[in-house]
Amino acid sequence: EHSTEHIYNEIAYPLVEGVVEGYNGTIFAYGQTGSGKSFTMQGVADPSSQKGIIPRAFEYIFESVQCAENTKFLLRASYLEIYNEDIRDLLGADTKQKLE
């Protein structure tokens, strides 16, 4: 019943804000197939209220990095799928390749 904007603001934003402050953060989406995990994480570009957690978090992080003065940042992100005990890197060149 909630938009991805609402979910981001209530759940993910505090975590992302902590990441910008130097803490590690993880968002773990768990549930049955078809329950909306991928949509919540990725969303759609239009309407903007339905952008997912990932694009919203990246926007906030890169905005924060751009505005910071006299500070160095190292950003590392991973987007993994665990399904039937197989792990895949969804940001990798071959998203079908299983990781060890």
ROBA-842423 format. One record per residue: residue in one letter; x, y, z of N, C-alpha, C, CB in turn. Coordinates in steps of 0.2 Angstrom, whole numbers, padded with zeros to 4 digits, always signed. Glycine has a CB too. Example, Ala and Ser with C-alpha at 12.3 -4.5 7.8 and 13.67 -1.06 7.14 Angstrom:
BEGIN
A+0066-0028+0039+0062-0022+0039+0066-0016+0039+0057-0022+0045S+0064-0011+0035+0068-0005+0036+0064+0000+0039+0070-0003+0029
This chain:
BEGIN
E+0004-0006+0000+0000+0000+0000+0004+0006+0000-0005+0000+0006H+0011+0006+0001+0015+0012+0002+0019+0012-0005+0020+0011+0008S+0021+0018-0006+0025+0020-0012+0033+0018-0010+0025+0027-0014T+0037+0017-0015+0044+0016-0014+0047+0022-0010+0048+0014-0020E+0044+0028-0012+0047+0034-0009+0046+0033-0001+0043+0040-0012H+0040+0031+0001+0038+0031+0008+0043+0025+0011+0031+0029+0009I+0044+0020+0008+0048+0014+0011+0055+0017+0011+0048+0008+0006Y+0058+0020+0006+0064+0023+0007+0065+0028+0013+0066+0026+0000N+0061+0032+0013+0061+0038+0018+0061+0035+0025+0055+0043+0018E+0056+0030+0026+0055+0027+0033+0061+0022+0035+0049+0024+0033I+0063+0018+0030+0067+0012+0032+0074+0013+0029+0064+0006+0029A+0075+0015+0023+0082+0015+0020+0086+0021+0022+0082+0014+0013Y+0083+0027+0022+0086+0033+0022+0090+0034+0028+0081+0039+0022P+0088+0032+0034+0093+0032+0040+0099+0028+0039+0089+0030+0046L+0098+0022+0036+0104+0018+0035+0109+0021+0030+0102+0011+0032V+0106+0024+0024+0110+0027+0019+0114+0033+0022+0106+0030+0013E+0110+0037+0027+0113+0043+0030+0119+0041+0034+0108+0047+0034G+0119+0035+0038+0124+0032+0041+0130+0030+0037+0122+0026+0045V+0129+0027+0031+0134+0026+0026+0138+0032+0025+0131+0022+0020V+0135+0037+0023+0138+0044+0022+0142+0046+0027+0133+0049+0020E+0140+0044+0033+0144+0046+0039+0150+0041+0041+0140+0046+0045G+0151+0036+0037+0156+0031+0037+0155+0024+0040+0161+0034+0042Y+0149+0023+0041+0147+0016+0043+0145+0012+0038+0141+0017+0048N+0146+0005+0038+0144+0000+0033+0136+0000+0034+0147-0007+0034G+0133-0002+0028+0126-0003+0028+0124-0009+0024+0122+0003+0026T+0119-0012+0026+0116-0017+0021+0108-0017+0021+0118-0024+0024I+0106-0018+0016+0098-0018+0015+0097-0025+0012+0095-0013+0010F+0093-0029+0016+0092-0036+0015+0085-0037+0013+0094-0041+0020A+0083-0038+0007+0076-0039+0005+0075-0047+0004+0075-0036-0002Y+0070-0049+0008+0069-0056+0009+0061-0057+0008+0071-0059+0016G+0060-0063+0004+0053-0064+0004+0051-0069-0002+0048-0058+0003Q+0045-0071-0003+0043-0076-0008+0044-0073-0015+0036-0078-0007T+0045-0077-0020+0045-0075-0027+0038-0071-0028+0046-0081-0031G+0039-0065-0031+0034-0061-0033+0031-0057-0028+0028-0066-0035S+0034-0056-0022+0032-0052-0017+0034-0045-0017+0034-0055-0010G+0038-0043-0022+0040-0036-0023+0047-0034-0021+0035-0032-0020K+0051-0038-0020+0058-0037-0018+0062-0033-0023+0062-0043-0016S+0062-0035-0029+0065-0032-0034+0062-0025-0036+0065-0036-0041F+0056-0025-0036+0053-0018-0037+0054-0013-0032+0045-0019-0038T+0054-0015-0026+0056-0011-0020+0063-0008-0021+0055-0014-0013M+0068-0013-0023+0075-0011-0023+0076-0007-0029+0079-0017-0023Q+0073-0009-0035+0075-0005-0041+0070+0000-0043+0075-0010-0047G+0063-0002-0043+0058+0003-0044+0057+0004-0052+0059+0009-0041V+0054+0009-0054+0054+0012-0061+0055+0019-0061+0047+0010-0064A+0058+0022-0066+0060+0029-0067+0054+0033-0067+0064+0030-0073D+0048+0031-0070+0042+0036-0070+0036+0032-0068+0042+0038-0078P+0033+0035-0063+0033+0041-0060+0039+0041-0055+0027+0043-0056S+0042+0047-0053+0048+0047-0049+0046+0044-0042+0051+0054-0049S+0040+0045-0040+0038+0042-0033+0039+0035-0033+0031+0044-0032Q+0040+0031-0038+0041+0024-0038+0048+0022-0040+0036+0021-0043K+0053+0027-0040+0060+0025-0040+0061+0020-0034+0065+0031-0040G+0066+0015-0035+0067+0011-0030+0072+0013-0025+0070+0004-0032I+0074+0009-0020+0079+0011-0014+0085+0012-0017+0079+0005-0009I+0088+0008-0022+0094+0009-0025+0095+0015-0028+0096+0003-0030P+0091+0017-0033+0093+0024-0036+0092+0030-0031+0088+0025-0042R+0087+0029-0027+0087+0035-0022+0093+0035-0017+0081+0033-0017A+0096+0029-0015+0102+0029-0011+0108+0032-0015+0103+0022-0008F+0108+0030-0021+0114+0032-0025+0114+0040-0026+0114+0028-0032E+0108+0042-0027+0107+0049-0028+0109+0053-0022+0100+0051-0030Y+0107+0051-0016+0109+0054-0010+0116+0053-0008+0105+0051-0004I+0119+0047-0009+0126+0046-0008+0130+0051-0013+0128+0039-0009F+0129+0051-0019+0133+0055-0024+0132+0062-0023+0132+0053-0031E+0126+0064-0021+0125+0071-0019+0129+0073-0013+0118+0073-0018S+0129+0069-0008+0133+0070-0002+0141+0071-0003+0132+0065+0003V+0143+0066-0007+0150+0066-0009+0152+0072-0013+0152+0060-0013Q+0148+0074-0017+0149+0080-0021+0149+0087-0017+0144+0081-0027C+0145+0087-0012+0145+0093-0008+0150+0093-0002+0138+0093-0004A+0153+0087-0001+0158+0087+0005+0165+0090+0003+0160+0079+0007E+0168+0094+0007+0174+0097+0006+0179+0094+0011+0174+0105+0007N+0186+0093+0008+0191+0091+0012+0190+0084+0014+0193+0095+0017T+0186+0080+0011+0185+0073+0013+0185+0068+0007+0177+0073+0016K+0188+0062+0008+0189+0057+0003+0184+0052+0005+0196+0054+0003F+0181+0049+0000+0176+0044+0000+0178+0038-0004+0169+0046-0002L+0177+0032-0001+0178+0026-0005+0171+0022-0005+0184+0021-0002L+0168+0022-0011+0162+0019-0011+0162+0012-0015+0157+0023-0016R+0159+0007-0011+0159+0000-0014+0151-0002-0013+0164-0004-0011A+0149-0005-0019+0142-0007-0018+0141-0014-0021+0137-0002-0022S+0137-0018-0019+0136-0025-0022+0128-0026-0022+0140-0030-0018Y+0126-0030-0027+0119-0031-0027+0119-0039-0029+0116-0027-0033L+0117-0043-0024+0118-0050-0024+0111-0053-0024+0122-0053-0019E+0110-0058-0028+0104-0062-0028+0106-0069-0025+0101-0063-0035I+0102-0071-0020+0103-0078-0017+0097-0082-0018+0105-0078-0009Y+0097-0087-0022+0091-0090-0024+0093-0098-0025+0088-0088-0031N+0089-0102-0022+0090-0109-0022+0098-0111-0020+0088-0112-0028E+0100-0107-0015+0107-0108-0013+0112-0106-0018+0108-0115-0011D+0110-0103-0023+0115-0100-0028+0116-0093-0027+0113-0102-0036I+0122-0090-0028+0123-0083-0027+0125-0080-0034+0128-0081-0022R+0122-0074-0036+0124-0071-0042+0125-0064-0040+0118-0072-0047D+0130-0061-0044+0131-0054-0043+0127-0050-0049+0139-0052-0044L+0122-0046-0047+0118-0043-0051+0121-0037-0054+0111-0041-0048L+0127-0034-0052+0130-0029-0055+0136-0031-0059+0133-0024-0049G+0137-0038-0059+0143-0040-0063+0141-0041-0071+0144-0047-0061A+0146-0042-0075+0146-0042-0082+0141-0048-0084+0153-0043-0085D+0141-0054-0081+0137-0059-0082+0133-0061-0076+0141-0066-0085T+0127-0058-0076+0122-0059-0070+0120-0066-0070+0116-0055-0071K+0121-0071-0075+0119-0078-0074+0124-0082-0071+0117-0081-0081Q+0130-0079-0071+0136-0083-0068+0135-0084-0060+0143-0080-0070K+0136-0090-0058+0135-0091-0051+0142-0089-0047+0133-0098-0049L+0142-0087-0041+0148-0085-0037+0149-0091-0033+0147-0079-0033E+0155-0092-0031+0157-0097-0026+0156-0095-0019+0165-0099-0027
